[in-house]
Amino acid sequence: MFSSSKLLRTILPVASACVLFAAPQAFAHANLVSSDPAKDATIVSPKQITLHFSEALEMKVSGLKLTDTDGKPVAIKSVQAPDAKSLAAVPVKALTPGLYTITWTSMGDDAHKMSGTVSFSVQ
């Protein structure tokens, strides 16, 4: 029968190894690093929306959508992003005052899909 200290000495190295080997994969996802407009910013109608990620994106499965205060889709057009780690789009017409939410999906080389939202207000 194992004593509690012997059990801890047996389990602790295994648990530590699991954490160490799993940690690099957690950082391998294409996470959102910054956005323009910035999260929770209050701005005039943006001419372009740009999202910057932690790694190069698989563009076929990465993208963004824009919705208004009521959750209704806002027409945007994808444009050339500044680099392989970014997504960019322009509103088809000037945004009226209100709250807007960017919903994004990203996938990097690790083939794990990530998603999230960034909200901003137009004055």
N, C-alpha and C positions, 0 to 999 in steps of 0.2 A: 504494500500500500504506500502511496506517495504522501509525503508530508507536504504541507502547503508551501513551504519554502522550496522544496525540491520540485514541486509542480510549477512554481513560478520560474525557477531556473530553466525548466524544460520549455515552457510555453513562451517566455519573454523573447528569446532569440528568434524563434519562428515568427512571432508577431512583428518584431522589429524588421526582419527581412521582408515580410510582406509589405510593410509600409514603405520601406526603401525602394523596393522594386516597383511598386504601384505609383509612387510619387512622380517619376519622370513622365509617365503617360498622362497624368492629370494636367501637366503643363504643356502637353503636346497639342491640345485642342486650339482651334482658331478662335480665341477669345477677343471680344471687343476691347480695344485699348483706348480709343477716343472717338468722338463724333463732332461733326460741325453741321448743324448747331449742337452745342454742348447740352448734356443732360440738364433739364430744368431751367434752361436759359430762356429769357424773354427778349425777343429780337423783332426786327422788322422782317417782312417776308423774305426768306432766304432765296438766293438765286440758285444755290446748289446744296444738296445734302451729301455729305461724305462720311463714311464710316471707315475707321482704320482698325485692323485686326493684328493679332500677335504673330501671324504667319501667313504665308501665301495661301490663297483660297482656290478651291475647286469651283470655278465660276458657273459651271453647269447646274450646280445645286445650291449655290449661295445667292442671296438676294435680299431686297428690302421692299417693304410696302409702307405706305403712309395713310393714316386715317385721321379724320377730324374729331372734334369734341364728341360727336354723336357716334363715333365708331364707323362712320361711312368712309369708304375708300376715296382717296384723293388721287387724281391722275398725275402720275410722274413718268418721266422718260429716263431710262438708263443711259448714262454717258460714260465716256472713257474715264476710268479711275486713275489717280496719280501713280499707282503702282499695283503689283500683284497681291498686296496685302489689304487692298481697299475696295470698297463699293461706292459708286457715286450715281446720283440721279438728280434731275431737275424737275421742279413742279411745272406742269404744263401751263398753268396760269398762276398769277400772284396769289399767295395765300391770304385769306381774310383773317381778321383778328380772332383768336381763339386758341384752344389747346390742341396740339397735334401729337400723334404717337407714331414713331418709326418702329416697325416690327421687322427684325432681321433674322436671317438664317445663314449660318456659315458652316463650311466644311473645309478642313485642311487636308494635308497628306495622310493623316491618321484615319480618315474616313469616318470620324465621329461628327455627327451634326450637332451644332450648338444653335441656340436661338435666344432672343431677348428683345427688350424694348428700350427705347429712349424717347422721353417726352420733352416737348418744348412748347413755348407759347409765342404767338405772334401778337404784337401790340397794334 
